[in-house]
């Protein structure tokens, strides 16, 4: 992924931003997801 940063940032900072933008979203907590699914069923 190519990002344009304004103002320009040092390479380690730019690399950290790219890594944060490209990593997948974490899976939700199983207990939270089960409660949400249960509330949507009723």
N, CA, C and O atoms as CSV, one atom per row, in Angstrom:
chain,resi,resn,atom,element,x,y,z
A,1,UNK,N,N,0.853,-1.165,0.000
A,1,UNK,CA,C,0.000,0.000,0.000
A,1,UNK,C,C,0.904,1.235,0.000
A,1,UNK,O,O,1.862,1.324,0.768
A,2,UNK,N,N,0.583,2.159,-0.860
A,2,UNK,CA,C,1.340,3.400,-0.947
A,2,UNK,C,C,0.521,4.505,-0.306
A,2,UNK,O,O,-0.609,4.763,-0.721
A,3,UNK,N,N,1.078,5.156,0.699
A,3,UNK,CA,C,0.361,6.241,1.366
A,3,UNK,C,C,1.113,7.548,1.165
A,3,UNK,O,O,2.340,7.575,1.072
A,4,UNK,N,N,0.351,8.619,1.101
A,4,UNK,CA,C,0.940,9.949,0.997
A,4,UNK,C,C,0.674,10.657,2.312
A,4,UNK,O,O,-0.479,10.879,2.682
A,5,UNK,N,N,1.732,11.009,3.013
A,5,UNK,CA,C,1.596,11.632,4.316
A,5,UNK,C,C,1.984,13.107,4.237
A,5,UNK,O,O,2.993,13.472,3.635
A,6,UNK,N,N,1.164,13.934,4.855
A,6,UNK,CA,C,1.454,15.361,4.883
A,6,UNK,C,C,1.296,15.821,6.319
A,6,UNK,O,O,0.183,15.787,6.843
A,7,UNK,N,N,2.347,16.242,6.966
A,7,UNK,CA,C,3.706,16.411,6.470
A,7,UNK,C,C,4.420,15.071,6.335
A,7,UNK,O,O,4.000,14.069,6.914
A,8,UNK,N,N,5.481,15.067,5.578
A,8,UNK,CA,C,6.287,13.856,5.388
A,8,UNK,C,C,6.734,13.305,6.737
A,8,UNK,O,O,7.039,14.060,7.660
A,9,UNK,N,N,6.770,11.971,6.837
A,9,UNK,CA,C,7.162,11.307,8.076
A,9,UNK,C,C,8.387,10.445,7.822
A,9,UNK,O,O,8.618,10.009,6.695
A,10,UNK,N,N,9.178,10.194,8.871
A,10,UNK,CA,C,10.323,9.285,8.708
A,10,UNK,C,C,9.834,7.892,8.297
A,10,UNK,O,O,8.692,7.524,8.569
A,11,UNK,N,N,10.689,7.139,7.655
A,11,UNK,CA,C,10.323,5.824,7.132
A,11,UNK,C,C,9.743,4.889,8.198
A,11,UNK,O,O,8.761,4.204,7.912
A,12,UNK,N,N,10.306,4.825,9.420
A,12,UNK,CA,C,9.701,3.924,10.429
A,12,UNK,C,C,8.257,4.316,10.766
A,12,UNK,O,O,7.416,3.446,10.994
A,13,UNK,N,N,7.975,5.601,10.798
A,13,UNK,CA,C,6.617,6.064,11.102
A,13,UNK,C,C,5.687,5.709,9.950
A,13,UNK,O,O,4.583,5.212,10.171
A,14,UNK,N,N,6.127,5.961,8.729
A,14,UNK,CA,C,5.318,5.636,7.556
A,14,UNK,C,C,5.055,4.130,7.491
A,14,UNK,O,O,3.946,3.714,7.155
A,15,UNK,N,N,6.039,3.324,7.802
A,15,UNK,CA,C,5.879,1.867,7.779
A,15,UNK,C,C,4.877,1.419,8.849
A,15,UNK,O,O,4.088,0.506,8.607
A,16,UNK,N,N,4.900,2.045,10.011
A,16,UNK,CA,C,3.960,1.697,11.081
A,16,UNK,C,C,2.530,2.071,10.680
A,16,UNK,O,O,1.593,1.331,10.978
A,17,UNK,N,N,2.361,3.194,10.019
A,17,UNK,CA,C,1.036,3.611,9.561
A,17,UNK,C,C,0.502,2.632,8.520
A,17,UNK,O,O,-0.660,2.230,8.578
A,18,UNK,N,N,1.346,2.253,7.576
A,18,UNK,CA,C,0.936,1.294,6.546
A,18,UNK,C,C,0.571,-0.038,7.191
A,18,UNK,O,O,-0.426,-0.652,6.812
A,19,UNK,N,N,1.358,-0.492,8.155
A,19,UNK,CA,C,1.073,-1.762,8.829
A,19,UNK,C,C,-0.266,-1.694,9.568
A,19,UNK,O,O,-1.032,-2.657,9.547
A,20,UNK,N,N,-0.552,-0.566,10.220
A,20,UNK,CA,C,-1.812,-0.427,10.949
A,20,UNK,C,C,-3.008,-0.405,9.999
A,20,UNK,O,O,-4.082,-0.899,10.340
A,21,UNK,N,N,-2.825,0.161,8.821
A,21,UNK,CA,C,-3.928,0.254,7.866
A,21,UNK,C,C,-4.176,-1.054,7.120
A,21,UNK,O,O,-5.287,-1.291,6.647
A,22,UNK,N,N,-3.167,-1.896,7.011
A,22,UNK,CA,C,-3.308,-3.116,6.214
A,22,UNK,C,C,-3.565,-4.369,7.035
A,22,UNK,O,O,-3.953,-5.390,6.469
A,23,UNK,N,N,-3.362,-4.331,8.352
A,23,UNK,CA,C,-3.601,-5.537,9.136
A,23,UNK,C,C,-5.101,-5.763,9.278
A,23,UNK,O,O,-5.863,-4.805,9.407
A,24,UNK,N,N,-5.529,-7.020,9.256
A,24,UNK,CA,C,-6.964,-7.310,9.340
A,24,UNK,C,C,-7.533,-6.929,10.708
A,24,UNK,O,O,-6.818,-6.900,11.710
A,25,UNK,N,N,-8.796,-6.646,10.725
A,25,UNK,CA,C,-9.463,-6.315,11.983
A,25,UNK,C,C,-9.493,-7.559,12.871
A,25,UNK,O,O,-9.691,-8.668,12.373
A,26,UNK,N,N,-9.300,-7.386,14.171
A,26,UNK,CA,C,-9.333,-8.551,15.062
A,26,UNK,C,C,-10.742,-9.137,15.140
A,26,UNK,O,O,-11.735,-8.431,14.966
A,27,UNK,N,N,-10.806,-10.424,15.402
A,27,UNK,CA,C,-12.101,-11.099,15.558
A,27,UNK,C,C,-12.765,-10.600,16.840
A,27,UNK,O,O,-12.077,-10.329,17.824
A,28,UNK,N,N,-14.087,-10.478,16.839
A,28,UNK,CA,C,-14.763,-10.019,18.058
A,28,UNK,C,C,-14.678,-11.072,19.164
A,28,UNK,O,O,-14.480,-12.258,18.903
A,29,UNK,N,N,-14.831,-10.617,20.374
A,29,UNK,CA,C,-14.857,-11.508,21.527
A,29,UNK,C,C,-16.021,-12.481,21.358
A,29,UNK,O,O,-17.138,-12.043,21.082
A,30,UNK,N,N,-15.797,-13.795,21.515
A,30,UNK,CA,C,-16.861,-14.781,21.292
A,30,UNK,C,C,-18.086,-14.552,22.180
A,30,UNK,O,O,-19.215,-14.731,21.723
A,31,UNK,N,N,-17.885,-14.160,23.439
A,31,UNK,CA,C,-19.015,-13.938,24.337
A,31,UNK,C,C,-19.828,-12.731,23.871
A,31,UNK,O,O,-21.058,-12.765,23.897
A,32,UNK,N,N,-19.162,-11.691,23.456
A,32,UNK,CA,C,-19.848,-10.495,22.970
A,32,UNK,C,C,-20.639,-10.829,21.712
A,32,UNK,O,O,-21.800,-10.440,21.586
A,33,UNK,N,N,-20.018,-11.546,20.783
A,33,UNK,CA,C,-20.679,-11.886,19.528
A,33,UNK,C,C,-21.891,-12.786,19.780
A,33,UNK,O,O,-22.931,-12.601,19.146
A,34,UNK,N,N,-21.777,-13.751,20.689
A,34,UNK,CA,C,-22.901,-14.634,20.994
A,34,UNK,C,C,-24.064,-13.840,21.584
A,34,UNK,O,O,-25.219,-14.087,21.239
A,35,UNK,N,N,-23.770,-12.898,22.463
A,35,UNK,CA,C,-24.826,-12.063,23.045
A,35,UNK,C,C,-25.487,-11.198,21.995
A,35,UNK,O,O,-26.704,-11.014,22.021
A,36,UNK,N,N,-24.707,-10.662,21.070
A,36,UNK,CA,C,-25.256,-9.839,20.015
A,36,UNK,C,C,-26.150,-10.670,19.091
A,36,UNK,O,O,-27.243,-10.240,18.723
A,37,UNK,N,N,-25.676,-11.863,18.722
A,37,UNK,CA,C,-26.479,-12.736,17.856
A,37,UNK,C,C,-27.780,-13.133,18.551
A,37,UNK,O,O,-28.832,-13.193,17.915
A,38,UNK,N,N,-27.709,-13.405,19.858
A,38,UNK,CA,C,-28.911,-13.786,20.599
A,38,UNK,C,C,-29.912,-12.630,20.632
A,38,UNK,O,O,-31.113,-12.846,20.475
A,39,UNK,N,N,-29.429,-11.422,20.834
A,39,UNK,CA,C,-30.343,-10.273,20.876
A,39,UNK,C,C,-30.952,-9.997,19.524
A,39,UNK,O,O,-32.066,-9.475,19.461
A,40,UNK,N,N,-30.275,-10.324,18.436
A,40,UNK,CA,C,-30.825,-10.108,17.112
A,40,UNK,C,C,-31.856,-11.174,16.728
A,40,UNK,O,O,-32.704,-10.940,15.866
A,41,UNK,N,N,-31.779,-12.344,17.370
A,41,UNK,CA,C,-32.723,-13.427,17.088
A,41,UNK,C,C,-34.094,-13.146,17.682
A,41,UNK,O,O,-35.104,-13.592,17.138
A,42,UNK,N,N,-34.146,-12.423,18.776
A,42,UNK,CA,C,-35.426,-12.191,19.458
A,42,UNK,C,C,-36.119,-10.952,18.956
A,42,UNK,O,O,-37.206,-10.618,19.428
